Amino acid sequence: MDEKLRTSGVQVIGDIAWGTHFCQFYRTQEELVNVVCPYLKAGLEGNELCIWALPRDFETKKEAEEPLRRTIPKLDIYLEKGQMEIISYKDRYAEKEIPDSKKALENLIKKADYALLNGYSGLRLVQDTSWLKNDWKNLTGYEEELDIAIENRRITALCTYSSGKFDTDETIYAALSHRFVLVKKEGNWEKVENPRLKKAEERVIQPSGEVETKTEEENENLKKLLEERTVELTEAYKSLKVNEKQFLQIRKMTHIGNWKWDILTGELHWSDEVYRIFGRDPERFKATCDAFLGSVHPDDREYLINSIKKDFDEQIRNIDYRIVLPDGEERTVRTRVEITFDEENQPVRAEGIVQDITELKRIEKALQEREEQYRAFFENSMDAVLFASPDGTIHAANKAACKTFGMTEEEIIRAGRNGIVDQSDPRLKPSLEERDRKGRFKGEINHKRKDGTIFPGEVSTALFKDKNGLMKIVIIIRDITERKKVEEVLRKSEEHYRMLFTNMTEAFFLGEIILDRDGKPYDYRFLEVNPAFEFHAGVKGEKVLGRSHLEVFQKADPTVIEKYGQVASSGKPAHFEFFTHLTNRFLDIYAFSPEKGKFAAIFRDITGRKKIEEKTRQRAEEMETLMEVAPVAIWIGHDPQCNNITGNRMANELYESEVGENVSVNSNPVRRFFKNGHELTVDELPMQKAALKDINVRDEEIDVLLPSGELRTLLGSASPLHDADGNVRGSISASIDITQRKKVETELTETLDNLESLIKGRTAELEKAYSSLKESEKKLAEAQKMAHIGNWDWDLVTNKIYASDEMCRIFGLDPQEFDASYEAFLNYVHPADRDHINAIYRAVLDGKELVGMDYRIVSANGQERVVHGQGEVTFDRENIPVRIRGTVQDITERKRTEKALELSEERYRIIAEQTGQLVYDYNVEEDTAHWAGNIEEITGYTPDKFRNMNLQSLISLIHPEDEKKFLEKYERFRTYGGTYRSEYRFKIENGEYIYVEDQGVGLKDAKGEIKRILGTIKDITERKKAEKSFANIEAARKREIHHRIKNNLQVISSLLDLQAEKFKNKKNTGDADVLAALKESQNRVMSIALIHEKLHESKGTDKLDFSPYLMKLVESLFQTYKIGNKDLSLDMDLEENIFFNIDVAVPLGLIVNELVSNSLKYAFQGRDKGIIKIRLNRGENGKTVSSKHENRKEGYGSTNFILTVSDNGVGISEGFSMEDSDTLGTQLVTALVDQLDGKIDLKKDSGTEFIIRFSIPEKK
């Protein structure tokens, strides 16, 4: 045989000889191909016939070809010429065929001979023999026969085993059947030699040397050896008795019992632990087959009997079934059965062990329920959910995904990522990079449907590992097309709001209340201010934003801060007036709260109004004082008929009346009145005459005959008094006794005239102030495992440790290899857990009891396992620990199951959190719910506090106004099933309400009744706020439109009134005059309409580019008035980029209309040629034309403008004066210039030239 070494292709193995038989344990498919592919590649390159008999991990040969092709680029050539064979598990064995190991070896030898006959160097085999796992005798026999078969042949064999299918014993048995084992430890492959085979090999390859045959010496040695073995057997017997006692103790500590059943006699024996597991008293309960079956759950008895019968034929090892304890508690146990047969192959005895696996079953059930929850969420999610690989391969899609993309699930899987994602989206590549870097991604990516349409999608992705350890991705996609539309509408609305916010004349700011330690407001922070705020407060916005009032102004009025605090906390608006010492102004303030803790304030300067009110108050005080101190008799009639008249002090003295006495003739006719000798009637008296006829009576002399008989002559006047609507409400009269005071007649008359004028002026000022107040109030009214257990005994005095064989196997050791010391044991403990074990050891030495613990070990073969240790300490009379006995149980599989449950929980949590909502699983019968998702973020409650939330708790947090509607929908859903959706307000932890959208689906039992409800709750408060904000903005926009239309209609109405006034005094008005008047009115209305046309073309701005408008206006007038063959030309010099708002553009347009129309009609009568010139430009920014713009605040200034309209026509007569003109056009121009607060000059040198100067305030 050729002893030349072969290249293995695996670095950790190196070169191997023919006849090498080794194995590999792998956890994932990736670990399997990492060894197999290079191993086969080296064989193909070494001219070997290579065969790979696939394990069950690969369902088809195509799946195995993919990783091979990546390592072996010429794989197809090798397959075609037959040098490489891939055999699937299904191709090797029929559906229920039992594999034959003898036949498999015969086929292997035939293949090796075939390889040599066809020129190959030999045969390289990769196979999976786990199909022999259920029959260890067959498996180990096959492996030994395989060793013998390939030992002297050109064959190398690699056996691959999935570590997840083997327990610790099985792994050790498999490893001992091979030359060496490949295992992965801490990310690297390690080669673990078989110590038994290695020693045998070393003995075989040692030189034979010289063998001396000394028979006598050998006999002596044999006798000595026999004596030694006799002593050893005696000691072993003693140890065996001790071990039996310890074994009983172990079974008690680990709750594992053993039993025996004599099938021929029917006798059944239970250990004490079995009695404890079944909850029975050994003294009272007799263990028989019938009694045993009576403890088995009724639903599991038939299964258990059939399983035991089947065990007679197929050697089934483990049986799981339920038992019922005397107290009614159900437990799940696992029995391992071993059958003994007689010479005729008939079963005569069965024995085994029983272990309580209730807790393990509970974990498995929890895992299954979590999988059901995940599946329900996947199927019923309103969002598209995909499962894919990082390379873009899609493995599954839910119904919502099919609906979103307009494809079936198969079409989505075929399309892959490239088929459903817009590859031109520049955000795609960064999103993939972020996902690979952080393990998750959340953002927006454009997607495409089956019909090619592109739609925006909100994407949440997260990486996780599947059960094979491969990376997978969960992708959640939400179509946000409608949301994008709403956002666009909101953006436009925000633009309109921002325009209004920027250009409103009232000052506005948004503030946030700052509280002291006692929770009282003491300051506030500026969050947003508008330009008008800067003007009124005299400070730039950037200096106040983000800062508090006290930081900016150092002082604050506590009363105002208290009012702002009340508004921010209660949500109720407030309206008040306040004098600020910062600017020495009176402010009218309206405050409201957009959200708790914040307030918005709108204020305007009412200092002028306050001055007027103060003056009015002063005047009223002066009037009252005047009436009392003035040496004039003053009477006031308090009703239109003057039935109640009272006077001042002087009047009472003059009339000989008491204070407050009614001196009206209508009710107290004790005085008589005469004029020029004629006795006056009531209607002829001055006060009655003034009131009844609504006239002023002046300087009437009347003689009064007093009750005393004295006759006095009075000189007096009377005037009517009017209410707000102009109706007479009474009269006032003032008189002096001119009998004695003729000399001061002139002075008194003047005083009375001044008094009358003052009263009228103050009355008008009060009416104007009242009207302004009402308008301001109107503007301000808005709101807005079977057990693998070993035992040990540690003598603390001698520091010797006894370890059972099972414990040695758990640690991957032969019993002869175990170094019976604490230090040797510690070497097998995982480095990270050694400090913990040492701490427990030290605590025991200090006299503390030993408690159960879980820790990790690294077995001799390098495999990491998790074990559970338990023990008890023996103390001497001085309470010093002298011995510790205990057990070690391998709980690796249980830990894996728990980890799988945690992984499932984590995957479920990730999916729930990625949706940005709450996910619940409500048990209708138990009235309990399981919650997941962003609980604290949405509700403010901690997850522990929220976990007890059931239906009634949920209803108690629904807004009272929404509770009835919610219950109606819930009852209808309980009755008819299907799905439901409800929106309601939900009280969160801080007491506030948020809007939520609740969607659920019912899971029914076999009777069709809903037993569970799975659903989601999503916070939609922001959406509701956006809808409300949009509605408010729309309402404000409509009010503004109506306001502008009303103003323009008012202007038109006024123009028509003026036009009608023109004909009022004409007796004969011809049709031509009426047509001409209508034509003039039409041109004026056209000038206003043209402004709105230009504003419409400007797409939303409220300012007009005036020069293009002016050109179009004048051109239109030329078309209207140009008559006959007259050669009239137009010269326009208009500066560009002059913008006016509508309040300036309308009057200015009307002025140009009047002046140009006038020139076209009258300037060129009798002439064939003429020119009209129009100039519009900015003037020098010196002194402003308008006085009302001179005292503007910092940041504002005025721009001067000059408009010139001239012609070279016949001109205007020398005696013409703008002030005295009675023509409608001239009066209209004069009034419009006054409205602009401008000045107009008229030049008559050559033709006519009108020069109009005006100023416009602008922000610097």
Secondary structure as GFF3:
##gff-version 3
##sequence-region A 1 1260
A	DSSP	beta_strand	6	7	.	.	.	ID=ss1
A	DSSP	beta_strand	15	16	.	.	.	ID=ss2
A	DSSP	beta_strand	21	26	.	.	.	ID=ss3
A	DSSP	alpha_helix	29	45	.	.	.	ID=ss4
A	DSSP	beta_strand	49	53	.	.	.	ID=ss5
A	DSSP	alpha_helix	61	71	.	.	.	ID=ss6
A	DSSP	alpha_helix	75	81	.	.	.	ID=ss7
A	DSSP	beta_strand	84	87	.	.	.	ID=ss8
A	DSSP	alpha_helix	89	92	.	.	.	ID=ss9
A	DSSP	alpha_helix	101	117	.	.	.	ID=ss10
A	DSSP	beta_strand	123	127	.	.	.	ID=ss11
A	DSSP	three_ten_helix	130	132	.	.	.	ID=ss12
A	DSSP	alpha_helix	136	151	.	.	.	ID=ss13
A	DSSP	beta_strand	155	162	.	.	.	ID=ss14
A	DSSP	three_ten_helix	163	165	.	.	.	ID=ss15
A	DSSP	alpha_helix	168	176	.	.	.	ID=ss16
A	DSSP	beta_strand	180	185	.	.	.	ID=ss17
A	DSSP	beta_strand	188	193	.	.	.	ID=ss18
A	DSSP	alpha_helix	195	205	.	.	.	ID=ss19
A	DSSP	alpha_helix	215	254	.	.	.	ID=ss20
A	DSSP	beta_strand	256	262	.	.	.	ID=ss21
A	DSSP	beta_strand	268	270	.	.	.	ID=ss22
A	DSSP	alpha_helix	272	277	.	.	.	ID=ss23
A	DSSP	alpha_helix	289	295	.	.	.	ID=ss24
A	DSSP	three_ten_helix	298	300	.	.	.	ID=ss25
A	DSSP	alpha_helix	301	314	.	.	.	ID=ss26
A	DSSP	beta_strand	318	324	.	.	.	ID=ss27
A	DSSP	beta_strand	330	341	.	.	.	ID=ss28
A	DSSP	beta_strand	347	356	.	.	.	ID=ss29
A	DSSP	alpha_helix	358	380	.	.	.	ID=ss30
A	DSSP	beta_strand	384	388	.	.	.	ID=ss31
A	DSSP	beta_strand	394	397	.	.	.	ID=ss32
A	DSSP	alpha_helix	399	405	.	.	.	ID=ss33
A	DSSP	alpha_helix	409	420	.	.	.	ID=ss34
A	DSSP	alpha_helix	428	438	.	.	.	ID=ss35
A	DSSP	beta_strand	440	448	.	.	.	ID=ss36
A	DSSP	beta_strand	454	465	.	.	.	ID=ss37
A	DSSP	beta_strand	471	479	.	.	.	ID=ss38
A	DSSP	alpha_helix	481	503	.	.	.	ID=ss39
A	DSSP	beta_strand	507	515	.	.	.	ID=ss40
A	DSSP	beta_strand	521	529	.	.	.	ID=ss41
A	DSSP	alpha_helix	531	537	.	.	.	ID=ss42
A	DSSP	three_ten_helix	541	543	.	.	.	ID=ss43
A	DSSP	alpha_helix	549	553	.	.	.	ID=ss44
A	DSSP	alpha_helix	558	570	.	.	.	ID=ss45
A	DSSP	beta_strand	574	580	.	.	.	ID=ss46
A	DSSP	beta_strand	585	592	.	.	.	ID=ss47
A	DSSP	beta_strand	598	605	.	.	.	ID=ss48
A	DSSP	alpha_helix	607	629	.	.	.	ID=ss49
A	DSSP	beta_strand	633	637	.	.	.	ID=ss50
A	DSSP	beta_strand	645	647	.	.	.	ID=ss51
A	DSSP	alpha_helix	649	655	.	.	.	ID=ss52
A	DSSP	beta_strand	672	675	.	.	.	ID=ss53
A	DSSP	beta_strand	678	679	.	.	.	ID=ss54
A	DSSP	three_ten_helix	682	684	.	.	.	ID=ss55
A	DSSP	alpha_helix	686	693	.	.	.	ID=ss56
A	DSSP	beta_strand	697	705	.	.	.	ID=ss57
A	DSSP	beta_strand	711	722	.	.	.	ID=ss58
A	DSSP	beta_strand	728	737	.	.	.	ID=ss59
A	DSSP	three_ten_helix	742	744	.	.	.	ID=ss60
A	DSSP	alpha_helix	745	779	.	.	.	ID=ss61
A	DSSP	beta_strand	789	795	.	.	.	ID=ss62
A	DSSP	beta_strand	800	803	.	.	.	ID=ss63
A	DSSP	alpha_helix	805	810	.	.	.	ID=ss64
A	DSSP	three_ten_helix	815	817	.	.	.	ID=ss65
A	DSSP	alpha_helix	822	828	.	.	.	ID=ss66
A	DSSP	three_ten_helix	831	833	.	.	.	ID=ss67
A	DSSP	alpha_helix	834	845	.	.	.	ID=ss68
A	DSSP	beta_strand	853	858	.	.	.	ID=ss69
A	DSSP	beta_strand	864	875	.	.	.	ID=ss70
A	DSSP	beta_strand	881	890	.	.	.	ID=ss71
A	DSSP	alpha_helix	892	914	.	.	.	ID=ss72
A	DSSP	beta_strand	918	923	.	.	.	ID=ss73
A	DSSP	beta_strand	928	933	.	.	.	ID=ss74
A	DSSP	alpha_helix	935	939	.	.	.	ID=ss75
A	DSSP	alpha_helix	943	946	.	.	.	ID=ss76
A	DSSP	alpha_helix	951	956	.	.	.	ID=ss77
A	DSSP	alpha_helix	960	976	.	.	.	ID=ss78
A	DSSP	beta_strand	979	987	.	.	.	ID=ss79
A	DSSP	beta_strand	993	1004	.	.	.	ID=ss80
A	DSSP	beta_strand	1010	1019	.	.	.	ID=ss81
A	DSSP	alpha_helix	1021	1064	.	.	.	ID=ss82
A	DSSP	alpha_helix	1071	1097	.	.	.	ID=ss83
A	DSSP	beta_strand	1103	1105	.	.	.	ID=ss84
A	DSSP	alpha_helix	1106	1121	.	.	.	ID=ss85
A	DSSP	beta_strand	1127	1134	.	.	.	ID=ss86
A	DSSP	beta_strand	1139	1141	.	.	.	ID=ss87
A	DSSP	alpha_helix	1142	1158	.	.	.	ID=ss88
A	DSSP	pi_helix	1159	1163	.	.	.	ID=ss89
A	DSSP	beta_strand	1169	1178	.	.	.	ID=ss90
A	DSSP	three_ten_helix	1187	1189	.	.	.	ID=ss91
A	DSSP	beta_strand	1196	1207	.	.	.	ID=ss92
A	DSSP	alpha_helix	1224	1235	.	.	.	ID=ss93
A	DSSP	beta_strand	1239	1243	.	.	.	ID=ss94
A	DSSP	beta_strand	1248	1259	.	.	.	ID=ss95
###
